Amino acid sequence: MTIKQIAIKCFQDEASTILDLIPQLDNNLEKSINLIKQCKGKLIISGVGKSGHIGAKIAATLASTGTPSFFVNPLDAYHGDLGMFTPKDIVLAISYSGNTDELLRLIPLLLERHIPIIGMSGNPHSLLAQYSDYHLNIAVKQEACPLNLAPTSSTTATLAMGDAIACALIKVKDFKANDFAQFHPGGSLGKRLLTRVKDAMLSHNLPVVSLNCKVCDALIKISELKTGLVVVINECNKIQGIVTDGDVRRIMQIHQNTSFFNIKVSDIMVTSPKTIHEESKLSEAEIIMRNYNIHSLLVVNDNNELVGIIDSFHCL
């Protein structure tokens, strides 16, 4: 087999593994989701080795989607981290074999504290499954590894089950995009959902012209300020229309003689330009620009006066 063929087979095997999880789902999943939804404490995830690495990722996903969660290595729990566990918490214990000694040694300590346990393993008859309140079956037929040894399909199945839990909780908790942004203020999504238009708009040296301005003079202003448009306003600073560089090019093609220099912006302007209030979120500006296939919006205040311009670049 070529390298590409090996990679394709790996993809196919792991994709098949995820689909094979569907018939293994039972009411333990729904009960687990309801238990987590009603949890007054935290969801603590624990596992050893590859299961631990996947568990840490699941914890990160859950924490970022509205379910307070963190990962604890069972070895660390024996040496002080058990103090993080409270009766209000829930433990998601992950072990593909379901018989990992380091993880099983944690079980009696959890039972003593009356902490509910959700077990995730590939063996519904394992000790972990027996001592769990609810068990999620992630059994796979074989690993994608050519030797059928390295955890590949099994870790993919574990991760997929963790994602399924996160997706279900997002739905039952009615977790919204704005909530997600609260946990990701530094990312592009957080910026669009939390930042107001007035915090990102161009507000100085705006490309404004009067109704009597000649198109040729408007073209100079467009070129100087590199805004791609001019805003036509009246003496009360109220928006009358806009003229874009595209509008100017089209009128130049029509009037290729000296009459071009006598045309006013009021003769060619778009009289109903799209606007947005300065207190709106960047995400709202992005939606308007996408829906109308435009690249800029005029920003107005409570008096419908021009206070800025926001373009698609500032919404990224």
PEVEN-V538618 format. One record per backbone hydrogen bond with DSSP energy under -0.5 kcal/mol. CO is the residue of the C=O (numbers start at 1). NH is the residue of the N-H. If there is no record, write none. Layout:
((CO & NH) (CO & NH))
This chain:
((2 & 6) (3 & 7) (4 & 8) (5 & 9) (6 & 10) (7 & 11) (8 & 12) (9 & 13) (10 & 14) (11 & 15) (12 & 16) (13 & 17) (14 & 18) (15 & 19) (16 & 20) (17 & 21) (18 & 21) (19 & 22) (21 & 24) (21 & 25) (22 & 25) (26 & 29) (26 & 30) (27 & 31) (28 & 32) (29 & 33) (30 & 34) (31 & 35) (32 & 36) (33 & 37) (34 & 38) (36 & 39) (42 & 44) (42 & 90) (43 & 45) (43 & 70) (44 & 92) (45 & 72) (46 & 94) (48 & 51) (49 & 53) (50 & 54) (51 & 55) (52 & 56) (53 & 57) (54 & 58) (55 & 59) (56 & 60) (57 & 61) (58 & 62) (59 & 63) (60 & 64) (61 & 65) (62 & 65) (62 & 67) (63 & 66) (66 & 68) (68 & 43) (70 & 45) (73 & 76) (73 & 77) (74 & 78) (76 & 79) (76 & 81) (77 & 80) (77 & 82) (80 & 83) (81 & 84) (82 & 85) (86 & 89) (88 & 40) (88 & 41) (89 & 116) (90 & 44) (91 & 93) (91 & 118) (92 & 46) (92 & 94) (93 & 120) (94 & 48) (96 & 122) (98 & 128) (100 & 104) (101 & 105) (103 & 106) (103 & 107) (104 & 107) (104 & 108) (106 & 110) (107 & 111) (108 & 112) (109 & 113) (110 & 115) (111 & 114) (114 & 116) (116 & 91) (117 & 119) (117 & 133) (117 & 134) (118 & 93) (119 & 136) (120 & 95) (121 & 138) (123 & 126) (126 & 130) (127 & 131) (128 & 132) (129 & 132) (134 & 119) (135 & 137) (136 & 121) (136 & 138) (145 & 148) (150 & 145) (150 & 152) (152 & 156) (153 & 157) (154 & 158) (155 & 159) (156 & 160) (157 & 161) (158 & 162) (159 & 163) (160 & 164) (161 & 165) (162 & 166) (163 & 167) (164 & 168) (165 & 169) (166 & 170) (167 & 171) (168 & 172) (169 & 173) (170 & 175) (171 & 174) (176 & 180) (177 & 181) (178 & 182) (179 & 183) (180 & 183) (180 & 184) (181 & 184) (184 & 187) (184 & 190) (187 & 191) (188 & 192) (189 & 193) (190 & 194) (191 & 195) (192 & 283) (195 & 282) (196 & 199) (197 & 200) (197 & 201) (201 & 203) (202 & 309) (206 & 208) (207 & 231) (209 & 233) (210 & 213) (211 & 266) (213 & 265) (214 & 218) (215 & 219) (216 & 220) (217 & 221) (218 & 222) (219 & 223) (220 & 224) (221 & 225) (222 & 226) (222 & 227) (222 & 228) (228 & 245) (230 & 232) (230 & 243) (231 & 209) (231 & 233) (232 & 240) (232 & 241) (234 & 237) (237 & 306) (238 & 234) (241 & 232) (242 & 270) (243 & 230) (244 & 248) (245 & 249) (246 & 250) (247 & 251) (248 & 252) (249 & 253) (250 & 254) (251 & 255) (254 & 256) (257 & 260) (258 & 261) (259 & 262) (260 & 263) (263 & 215) (264 & 267) (264 & 268) (265 & 268) (265 & 269) (269 & 271) (270 & 242) (274 & 298) (276 & 300) (277 & 280) (278 & 198) (280 & 197) (281 & 284) (281 & 285) (282 & 286) (283 & 287) (284 & 288) (285 & 289) (286 & 290) (287 & 291) (288 & 292) (289 & 293) (289 & 294) (290 & 293) (295 & 312) (297 & 310) (298 & 276) (299 & 307) (299 & 308) (300 & 278) (301 & 304) (304 & 239) (305 & 301) (308 & 299) (309 & 202) (310 & 297) (311 & 314) (312 & 315) (313 & 316))
